[in-house]
Amino acid sequence: MASVRTDQKKRALVRHVPETFTRALAKYFGTGPTDVALARRQHQAYIDALEANGVRVHAIEADDRHPDCIFVEDQAVVIDGRMLLPMPGHPSRVAEQPPIADFLMAELDGVQTCTMGGEARMDGGDIIRLGDLFYVGKSSRTNELGINSLRSLLETSDMELRVIQIPENALHLTSITSTPTDEIILVPEGYLSPEDFGPLPEGCELIWIPSEEAYGCNTIGLPNGKVMVAKGYPTVHQALRERGLELIELDMSEIRAADGSLTCCSIFY
């Protein structure tokens, strides 16, 4: 989940890989996963990495009726004691939400919770956070009404929301960007421009990565100065190491085949 600061990443919710994972939606990074057993090993390595670095992980059982249920990020947005339960942008994913919502509402007792209605649509994967600055992607899964719901959630705070138009060759904002620290945004060339982000807070920077490493721009920064990254993206890795960060490299090949990235597989709360 990209809507929490690095220091808030203490607890995470994940969901196991279903037997039907080979039927997961795929269009952008792959043509669909082919090896459920490998996907499960990769997902377990992801969980192990989180737990080894101080994150308490709760795993929900998979639901074979929902091939994409591993990608929990899209189903809830948790921001500083408030929660938005979006209406997912793809109809096949709407029914994945109830067990995630039930767990988070029980775990976050008394949390202010907002829901979406009407034609509002949003995937949590269209949100990134840089300190108190939020970016939301207007994409094939997130529309203006959905963005307005997020704006309403933030309007009583001092947080700023900026909207970025996601190009047709990308699924979500987090498919092509991430904040490995609260001062850095990784961005692939050819997808977005500096103007899309506007002026950044003092001390923050955009790091531009070759377009062929777009997938590698999705990372998870942890409170201990480490960053979870996908294997196989040397420019991304070098840029992060140059900034003093220690990398945890994970094989994400089967997750990528379903258009999923590191942040897709967890909700920090």
N, C-alpha and C positions, 0 to 999 in steps of 0.2 A: 504494500500500500504506500502510495507516494504522498499522502496527505498529512503525515506526521513528521515532526522534526527528528533529526538523527538521535537526539538524546531521549526521545520518547519511545524508542523501539525496544521495549522490555518484554512485551507479550505479543504473540502472533497466533492467528487462526489460520489453519490450512485444511485442505480436504483431500482425501486419498484419491488415487487414480482409479476410475471405473473400468470395468471389463470392456466397456463399449468405447473406450478412448479412441480407437481407430476410426470412429465415426465423428470425431470432433470437427468443428468448423475449421476450414483452412483455405486461405487465399493469397496471403501476402508473403510469408517466409517459407512456406512449405506446401506440400500437396496432401498432407495428412499423416499422422503417426502410423507406424506399421508394427511396432513391437511393444505391446503393453507391459511385458515383464521388464524390458529395459527402461521404459518410462517410469515404472514403479521404483526401480533402483535409483534412477536419477532424482526422483522426487524424494526418496528417503535420504539421499546424500544432501539434498537441500535442507531438509528438516534437521539432519545431523549437524550441518554447518551452523544453522541458527542456534541450536541448543549448545553447541560447543563454544559459542561466543556470547553466552549469557542471556539468550532469549528463551523465555518459557513458551513452549509451543503446545497448542491444543489442536488435535486433529479430529475432524468430523469424518465419519464413514462416507465412502463413495456411494453414489446412487447411479446404478447402471441405466436408469431411464434418462440420464443427463450426461452425455459424452463429454461436455465441457465443464463439468462441475468442479474440476480441479482448480479452475481459474476464479478463485473467490474474490480477488481484488475488485471485480466489476460489480459485486453485489451489495457493498456497503461502503460508506465514506465516513470515517471517524475523525473528527477535528476538535481537539481540546474540549472534551466533555460533551460534545454534540455529535449526533449521528444522522446522516441522510441515507435513507433506503431508496436508491434510485429504481426507476423502471428500466430494466436492461433494454439495450437497443435492438437486440435480435429476439424475435418471439420465442425461439426454442429455448432461451435461457431464463425466461421469467420465473419458472417454477423451481429454479435452483435456490432461490433466496430464502424461503421460510426457515429452514434449520439454521442458517447463518444468522438471520435476524433474531431468532429465538435465543441462540447462544449469546450473542452480543448484548441483547437487552437484559438477560439474566446476569451476565458477567459485569456489565456496566450499570448497576442498579441505579435507577433514577435518571439515566441519561436522557437529555432532550433529544427526541427522535422526530425527524420529519420524513414524510413519504411523498411520492409523486403520484399525480393523477392525470386524467385526461390524456393528451397527446405528448406530454413531457417524456423524454427519453434520455437516459444517461448511462454510460458504463464508467465505473470507478477508474478504469484504466486511462481515462482522459484527463486525469488530474495529476499535477505535480506541485510540490511546495518548495519554496526557497525562503526559509525563515518565515516571515509573516506575509509573504507575497505568494499568491496562488495563480497558477495558470490552468485554464481548462481548454481542452480541445473541442472545437465544433467539428464533428466527424460524421461518418455514416452511422454511428451508434449513439451520438450525443447531439441533441438539437437545442434550439434557442430556449424552448420552454424548460428543458432540463437544466440548462445553464442558469436560468432565472431562479430555479429552485435552490441551486447551490448559492447563488448570490443572496437569496433571502436568509440562508443559514449563516452567512458571514456578515450580514449587514449590521448586526449589533456589536461587532468587534472592530478592532483597528486593522483588520486584515484587508489586503487589497486583492481584487480578482481581475485578471486579464484574460481575454479570449484569444485563442490562436486557431486559425483555420487549418485543419489537417488536410494535407494533400491526398489525392485519390490513391496514391501508391502506398499509403500507410493506414493501419487499422486505428490505432489509438495514439494519443500524445505520448504515453509511456512506451509505446512500441519503438519510438525513435528518440526519446530523451529520458534523462533521469537526473537526480541530484545525489551524487555519491557522498557529498557533504552538504552542509547548509550554506555553502558559498560557491558551489560549482554546479553548472548545468552542462551535461554532455549533449552535443547536437551533431547529427551527421550532415555533411555538406549536401546540397542539392534538394533537401527536403524543406527546410525552413530558412529564414534569414534573420539577421540581427534585429531588424525592424519588427519582426513578429514578437520579440520578447520585450522590446522597449528598454528604457534605462534601468539598469540593475542597481540594487542597493550597494552602497560603498563596500568595497572589498570582495565583491562577487564577480564572477566571470563566466562567459560562455567558452567552452572548449570545443573546437570544431574538429570533427573526425571524418576521414574519407567515407564517402557514401557506401562503399562496399562493406564497411564495418558498422552499418546502421544498427544491426541487431545487438552488437556489443555495447551500444550506448545505454542499454537498460541495465542498471546496477542497483544494488542495495547497500547503502552505507550503514554501518553499525556504530554504536556508541563508543566502541573501543578503538576507533581509528582504522578499522578494517573495512574492506569493501568486497561484497560478493559480486563476482563477475562471471560471465560465460566464457568458457575456454575458446581460444581460437581467434582473438581479436587483438593483435599485438599493438596497434596504435593506441587503442583504448588503455591497454595495460600499461604501456610506457607513460602515457600522459598522467595516469593516476600515481604511478610510482614516483614520477618526477615531483609530485606534490606531497611526497612523504607518506603515502597511504600503502598499507599492506593488503595484498589481494588474496582472496579465497576463490580459486578457480573451480568452476563446476561445469560438467558436461551437460548441456541443455539440448542436445540434438533432437530427442523425441518430443520435448516440450515445444521447441521451435517449430517442429513439423506441424503442430496444431496452432501456429501463430501465437504461441504463448512465450512469455519472457519471465525473468526472475521475479519482478514485482507482481506479476499476474497471480502468482501462487500463494500469496499471503495477504492478510489484513493485519496490520499492527494496530493495537488498541491500548 
